[in-house]
């Protein structure tokens, strides 16, 4: 974020990124990609947890 000299300039500095749709779209796309990359690992970990729980209940 840029430093601002006055409260008015700070307001202008904040309004620009808040109103920039492409900036928000870029962050949403990055979050979607991060989630997609983590999903497979999460599913494997969840499957392993269920298997270990079943083994511990049987033993």
N, CA, C and O atoms as a DFTB+ gen file, in Angstrom:
236 C
 N C O
     1  1       0.852      -1.166       0.000
     2  2       0.000       0.000       0.000
     3  2       0.898       1.228       0.000
     4  3       1.988       1.223       0.572
     5  1       0.430       2.251      -0.635
     6  2       1.196       3.485      -0.715
     7  2       0.970       4.354       0.516
     8  3      -0.114       4.350       1.098
     9  1       1.999       5.097       0.907
    10  2       1.870       6.043       2.011
    11  2       1.134       7.284       1.503
    12  3       1.306       7.686       0.353
    13  1       0.323       7.881       2.358
    14  2      -0.448       9.062       1.970
    15  2      -0.078      10.227       2.870
    16  3       0.218      10.059       4.053
    17  1      -0.104      11.411       2.276
    18  2       0.262      12.620       3.002
    19  2      -0.885      13.121       3.867
    20  3      -0.653      13.651       4.954
    21  1      -2.118      12.960       3.399
    22  2      -3.273      13.497       4.118
    23  2      -4.386      12.456       4.162
    24  3      -4.359      11.479       3.414
    25  1      -5.370      12.669       5.046
    26  2      -6.510      11.747       5.092
    27  2      -7.260      11.686       3.755
    28  3      -7.736      10.624       3.354
    29  1      -7.361      12.824       3.076
    30  2      -8.052      12.848       1.788
    31  2      -7.309      11.998       0.763
    32  3      -7.920      11.246       0.004
    33  1      -5.984      12.127       0.749
    34  2      -5.191      11.341      -0.182
    35  2      -5.257       9.858       0.185
    36  3      -5.261       9.003      -0.701
    37  1      -5.308       9.545       1.484
    38  2      -5.422       8.156       1.914
    39  2      -6.742       7.572       1.415
    40  3      -6.790       6.427       0.966
    41  1      -7.806       8.361       1.496
    42  2      -9.100       7.904       1.008
    43  2      -9.048       7.621      -0.487
    44  3      -9.580       6.611      -0.949
    45  1      -8.413       8.501      -1.236
    46  2      -8.279       8.301      -2.685
    47  2      -7.412       7.064      -2.968
    48  3      -7.703       6.287      -3.878
    49  1      -6.353       6.895      -2.184
    50  2      -5.445       5.765      -2.374
    51  2      -6.176       4.448      -2.116
    52  3      -5.924       3.461      -2.807
    53  1      -7.072       4.420      -1.140
    54  2      -7.820       3.209      -0.809
    55  2      -8.959       2.958      -1.788
    56  3      -9.274       1.804      -2.080
    57  1      -9.577       4.010      -2.298
    58  2     -10.720       3.837      -3.203
    59  2     -10.319       3.164      -4.504
    60  3     -11.085       2.374      -5.055
    61  1      -9.133       3.467      -4.999
    62  2      -8.715       2.895      -6.270
    63  2      -8.665       1.366      -6.231
    64  3      -9.301       0.729      -7.071
    65  1      -7.931       0.744      -5.289
    66  2      -7.936      -0.734      -5.290
    67  2      -9.287      -1.327      -4.897
    68  3      -9.632      -2.419      -5.347
    69  1     -10.057      -0.623      -4.063
    70  2     -11.358      -1.146      -3.656
    71  2     -12.322      -1.207      -4.840
    72  3     -13.206      -2.063      -4.878
    73  1     -12.155      -0.310      -5.794
    74  2     -13.056      -0.258      -6.945
    75  2     -12.497      -0.953      -8.175
    76  3     -13.159      -0.983      -9.213
    77  1     -11.305      -1.509      -8.087
    78  2     -10.664      -2.140      -9.227
    79  2     -11.105      -3.594      -9.324
    80  3     -10.591      -4.456      -8.610
    81  1     -12.055      -3.860     -10.206
    82  2     -12.610      -5.209     -10.332
    83  2     -11.558      -6.228     -10.749
    84  3     -11.590      -7.371     -10.291
    85  1     -10.630      -5.831     -11.608
    86  2      -9.610      -6.777     -12.066
    87  2      -8.701      -7.213     -10.915
    88  3      -8.230      -8.350     -10.892
    89  1      -8.456      -6.315      -9.964
    90  2      -7.646      -6.668      -8.795
    91  2      -8.351      -7.738      -7.967
    92  3      -7.733      -8.715      -7.544
    93  1      -9.651      -7.545      -7.738
    94  2     -10.421      -8.523      -6.965
    95  2     -10.519      -9.843      -7.716
    96  3     -10.468     -10.908      -7.102
    97  1     -10.659      -9.784      -9.045
    98  2     -10.738     -11.006      -9.838
    99  2      -9.425     -11.772      -9.772
   100  3      -9.421     -13.001      -9.701
   101  1      -8.308     -11.046      -9.796
   102  2      -6.999     -11.689      -9.711
   103  2      -6.851     -12.423      -8.376
   104  3      -6.348     -13.546      -8.344
   105  1      -7.283     -11.803      -7.278
   106  2      -7.191     -12.442      -5.966
   107  2      -8.133     -13.647      -5.876
   108  3      -7.783     -14.666      -5.281
   109  1      -9.317     -13.532      -6.461
   110  2     -10.260     -14.655      -6.456
   111  2      -9.700     -15.825      -7.256
   112  3      -9.829     -16.977      -6.840
   113  1      -9.085     -15.545      -8.387
   114  2      -8.498     -16.606      -9.207
   115  2      -7.344     -17.286      -8.478
   116  3      -7.204     -18.507      -8.532
   117  1      -6.530     -16.504      -7.805
   118  2      -5.407     -17.066      -7.049
   119  2      -5.920     -17.950      -5.912
   120  3      -5.352     -19.009      -5.645
   121  1      -6.982     -17.524      -5.248
   122  2      -7.552     -18.323      -4.159
   123  2      -8.151     -19.621      -4.686
   124  3      -8.029     -20.665      -4.045
   125  1      -8.795     -19.563      -5.843
   126  2      -9.366     -20.760      -6.455
   127  2      -8.268     -21.757      -6.816
   128  3      -8.414     -22.957      -6.585
   129  1      -7.184     -21.265      -7.376
   130  2      -6.058     -22.136      -7.727
   131  2      -5.446     -22.769      -6.481
   132  3      -5.144     -23.962      -6.476
   133  1      -5.265     -21.983      -5.434
   134  2      -4.709     -22.507      -4.184
   135  2      -5.602     -23.604      -3.620
   136  3      -5.111     -24.645      -3.182
   137  1      -6.901     -23.377      -3.630
   138  2      -7.838     -24.380      -3.118
   139  2      -7.780     -25.656      -3.956
   140  3      -7.805     -26.760      -3.413
   141  1      -7.703     -25.506      -5.264
   142  2      -7.647     -26.678      -6.139
   143  2      -6.382     -27.492      -5.883
   144  3      -6.418     -28.722      -5.898
   145  1      -5.272     -26.811      -5.650
   146  2      -4.019     -27.510      -5.393
   147  2      -4.045     -28.246      -4.055
   148  3      -3.400     -29.285      -3.908
   149  1      -4.776     -27.723      -3.089
   150  2      -4.818     -28.336      -1.757
   151  2      -5.871     -29.432      -1.636
   152  3      -5.794     -30.262      -0.731
   153  1      -6.844     -29.445      -2.528
   154  2      -7.966     -30.374      -2.392
   155  2      -7.534     -31.834      -2.430
   156  3      -7.974     -32.628      -1.598
   157  1      -6.685     -32.196      -3.374
   158  2      -6.264     -33.603      -3.480
   159  2      -5.565     -34.066      -2.203
   160  3      -5.841     -35.160      -1.710
   161  1      -4.676     -33.257      -1.674
   162  2      -3.985     -33.609      -0.433
   163  2      -4.946     -33.723       0.736
   164  3      -4.792     -34.601       1.585
   165  1      -5.929     -32.849       0.787
   166  2      -6.931     -32.898       1.850
   167  2      -7.732     -34.193       1.772
   168  3      -7.998     -34.831       2.790
   169  1      -8.112     -34.576       0.551
   170  2      -8.893     -35.799       0.394
   171  2      -8.087     -37.030       0.806
   172  3      -8.626     -37.937       1.439
   173  1      -6.806     -37.069       0.453
   174  2      -5.950     -38.193       0.862
   175  2      -5.835     -38.236       2.382
   176  3      -5.977     -39.298       2.988
   177  1      -5.580     -37.093       2.992
   178  2      -5.454     -37.040       4.451
   179  2      -6.755     -37.476       5.125
   180  3      -6.726     -38.172       6.140
   181  1      -7.880     -37.075       4.572
   182  2      -9.170     -37.451       5.151
   183  2      -9.394     -38.961       5.023
   184  3      -9.874     -39.602       5.958
   185  1      -9.049     -39.519       3.874
   186  2      -9.169     -40.974       3.699
   187  2      -8.274     -41.725       4.679
   188  3      -8.699     -42.712       5.280
   189  1      -7.052     -41.267       4.839
   190  2      -6.131     -41.908       5.794
   191  2      -6.666     -41.823       7.215
   192  3      -6.570     -42.789       7.973
   193  1      -7.222     -40.687       7.581
   194  2      -7.784     -40.532       8.919
   195  2      -8.903     -41.534       9.154
   196  3      -8.982     -42.146      10.219
   197  1      -9.774     -41.704       8.153
   198  2     -10.870     -42.661       8.291
   199  2     -10.367     -44.098       8.410
   200  3     -10.895     -44.883       9.198
   201  1      -9.343     -44.437       7.625
   202  2      -8.768     -45.784       7.689
   203  2      -8.143     -46.038       9.052
   204  3      -8.355     -47.094       9.648
   205  1      -7.374     -45.072       9.547
   206  2      -6.734     -45.228      10.862
   207  2      -7.768     -45.308      11.974
   208  3      -7.592     -46.061      12.932
   209  1      -8.825     -44.554      11.858
   210  2      -9.900     -44.601      12.861
   211  2     -10.563     -45.982      12.853
   212  3     -10.832     -46.550      13.911
   213  1     -10.822     -46.515      11.666
   214  2     -11.440     -47.839      11.567
   215  2     -10.520     -48.910      12.146
   216  3     -10.983     -49.811      12.846
   217  1      -9.218     -48.820      11.857
   218  2      -8.258     -49.799      12.393
   219  2      -8.194     -49.711      13.916
   220  3      -8.140     -50.738      14.593
   221  1      -8.201     -48.508      14.454
   222  2      -8.116     -48.353      15.906
   223  2      -9.392     -48.850      16.595
   224  3      -9.332     -49.347      17.720
   225  1     -10.517     -48.723      15.944
   226  2     -11.770     -49.215      16.526
   227  2     -11.845     -50.740      16.471
   228  3     -12.451     -51.365      17.341
   229  1     -11.231     -51.336      15.454
   230  2     -11.243     -52.809      15.311
   231  2     -10.262     -53.464      16.277
   232  3     -10.477     -54.591      16.724
   233  1      -9.165     -52.738      16.600
   234  2      -8.111     -53.340      17.410
   235  2      -8.349     -53.240      18.840
   236  3      -7.536     -53.709      19.636
